[in-house]
């Protein structure tokens, strides 16, 4: 199985840039496709798709969210961070499935 | 508007069974693969099972193989998860999700239904 590793938490100030990383135990890229996706989950709510295939913004997601990366290293960037962005962020790979695997989540906190 | 509404959760004793349902609306259900993803209390997300758009292919995580069955009724736009021989480690919120190209990412999620396995 492909294991995805995320830092448990990140503290950021409002208006600043937040960079959340996800590292895969093996490459999740096939030719030009980077099969890494990002979700946001606020307390008591279901997850919501933010970014698909590493860098594509999902429908209705603000442009302050962006994604990048390839191979084994991926990044979700929020710039600037707003109060509504305080949540837990998960990466997920679909390069090798089943199983589809998720990272452990990064909790974005206010500094 | 895409909507996924789960039902059927609750408290169940270890070793017993429970069936979850997910009513879909706002899209052509028979065109999409679907999946169940769960989240134990205070834990992260864990994929459970996936079914192809026509039900011909199903996939399960190892820990539920032989105990859980995912199925669908395209005429009723409903997804199911039959859970047998439940264990305490199956305690979680179960989310119904829509799969893009069945085997890629999950673009819509239901609000979730809680399953508690305890005596």
Interface residues (C-beta under 8 A of the other chain):
Chain A: X35 X37 X39 X41 X45 X46 X47 X48 X49 X52 X53 X58 X90 X92 X94 X97 X98 X99 X100 X101 X102 X103 X104 X105
Chain B: X35 X37 X44 X45 X46 X47 X50 X59 X60 X61 X62 X95 X100 X103 X104 X105 X106 X107 X108 X109 X110 X111 X112
